[in-house]
Amino acid sequence: MGRRGLLTTGAAAAFTLGSVSFARATPDGDGSGERTETVRGVLPPGSPDYVYLPVEVPRGVRELSVSYSYERPAVPAGTPGNALDIGIFDERGTGLGGAGFRGWSGGARTEFFIRADDATPGYVRGPVRAGTWHVVLGPYTVAPQGLPYAVKVTLRFGPPGRTPAAVYPPERAAGRGRAWYRGDCHLHSWFSDGRRTPAEIAALARAAGLDFIHTSEHNTHAGHGHWAEHAGDDLLILTGEEVTTRNGHVLALGTDPGTFVDWRYRARENRFGRFAREIRRAGGLVVPAHPHAGCVGCNWKFGFGEADAVEVWNGSFTADDEVSLQAWDGALARGRWIPAMGSSDAHRHPDPVGTPQTVVLADELSRTAILAGLREGHSYVAESSAVSLSFSASVPASVPAAGGRGGSAGIGERLRVDDGAAVTVRLEVTGAAGCSVRLVTDQGVLHTSAPLGDGGAGTVEWGTTPRYASYVRAEVRHPATVAGVPGRLAAFTNPVFLGG
């Protein structure tokens, strides 16, 4: 089949191609057989974010299979080349919200299939019902010469088969009661653009000393039902999604299993609030990911008004993480309290799982308790399970404080005392050999320790008042490698707030 013209759907960022019709296709005499159609075309520079290819599916189809290819011509230095993503919606339609969503692989795969009993990772298994399906193409970047593509759709006829019931990971693990639990909340498996299986990720999480992990595939929830066998009393597995828009990525962290969150909007469309509310209704947290990353479409442009936390450390600590950390600290100084966290964003070997990891104070090792600890900021971030912190602010028993005299507050808490009260800030650290401790307030870095010894353990105390510091947070840094630039992080805490 030749190229069809672009037809607008009425949405500014999406277009629909002429349909591929199998309406008259029938199976062979024994009910089997297959039929194939191929569509070719060229997407010009400035194409809409999403282009829909309608596919008219008749009755009696057992399996729908799609493969695609596109040309990658040479481009001038500094100019993005062609990159084309793909996914599919079923006969329920392409409406925003995703009622018809059946899968997305972005640019990670060149082909996929869907049938009742199975589907390519990233795609939702289930019956191939008759009606108009839509292959969705996402021209991520388009070369100046345009993006020539070919999409091949194959229908295979036969008995539909049965769809097994989904089994999801349990929402509670044995745990240690109220304790500090280590987790990695940003991971990718072969259910999106990762290369590891759930089994491999679970094994690496255990080896990294983690108590919980979070599945966060790009723009799909199809993997949620494939993690249960890898959970256990020693490992809690939370489900969610990395909602990957053209204006930044956000973790839908810890949502109800089976929850899909749409990604087809930009900041200028003023739709993000709707989907942030959907994430919360599904029991999850809204966490902008790597907000200052430099890749196309990765930089967060929706603002932080809807954020429950923000990922300021993503993978190995680099310059964009430093920018994210300082931007977060600037928000704290302006009185905007958003808890910070860190995750590995590991995709494949040699990406380490659990570097960094967020360490959360929770009442138990359960979905509800872990999300509550993250939301309240009762957490710190460490480069590995070797690093542990204890951080608090306190006043002597003789000093009036909320609820009586004396008192202390921990990470994410407020020590309510008079502005002139003498406060002692204390950090205990282990596992950070050669690192220095920095105590940071709304004025900046006000105390830097000598490097810790070879054992990597030490205690730092510093005195201040709420009048002088509205909050204090701790950073543990490796030695600097460039003069005038702070060393990379080994750990940092959410703040302790001081004053009424």
Salt bridges, closest charged atoms under 4 A:
ASP28 OD1 - ARG35 NH2 3.30
GLU34 OE1 - ARG156 NE 3.11
ASP49 OD1 - ARG246 NH1 3.58
ASP49 OD1 - ARG266 NH2 2.66
GLU63 OE1 - ARG115 NH1 2.77
GLU63 OE2 - ARG156 NH1 2.73
ASP90 OD2 - ARG92 NH2 2.78
ASP90 OD2 - ARG102 NH1 3.21
ASP90 OD2 - ARG129 NH2 3.37
GLU91 OE2 - ARG129 NE 2.69
ASP117 OD1 - ARG115 NE 2.66
GLU171 OE2 - ARG367 NH1 2.95
ASP193 OD1 - HIS188 ND1 3.82
ASP193 OD1 - HIS218 NE2 3.39
ASP193 OD1 - HIS347 NE2 3.21
ASP211 OD1 - ARG176 NH1 3.19
GLU217 OE1 - HIS188 ND1 3.77
ASP234 OD2 - ARG206 NE 2.81
GLU242 OE1 - HIS186 NE2 2.86
GLU242 OE1 - HIS188 NE2 2.81
GLU242 OE1 - HIS218 ND1 3.54
GLU242 OE2 - HIS249 ND1 2.95
GLU242 OE2 - HIS290 NE2 3.32
ASP256 OD1 - ARG367 NH2 2.66
ASP262 OD2 - ARG264 NH2 2.68
GLU269 OE1 - ARG271 NH1 2.78
GLU278 OE2 - ARG274 NE 3.73
GLU306 OE1 - ARG280 NH1 3.06
ASP308 OD2 - ARG280 NE 3.26
GLU311 OE2 - HIS186 ND1 2.89
GLU322 OE1 - ARG477 NH1 2.75
ASP329 OD1 - ARG473 NE 2.86
ASP345 OD1 - HIS186 NE2 2.92
ASP345 OD1 - HIS188 NE2 3.17
ASP345 OD1 - HIS347 ND1 3.73
ASP363 OD1 - ARG178 NH1 2.47
GLU364 OE2 - ARG172 NH2 2.98
GLU376 OE1 - HIS378 ND1 3.24
GLU383 OE1 - HIS478 NE2 2.98
GLU383 OE1 - ARG488 NH1 3.36
GLU428 OE2 - ARG426 NE 2.93
GLU461 OE2 - ARG426 NH1 2.51
GLU475 OE1 - ARG438 NH2 3.04
GLU475 OE2 - ARG473 NH1 2.77
GLU475 OE1 - ARG477 NE 2.98
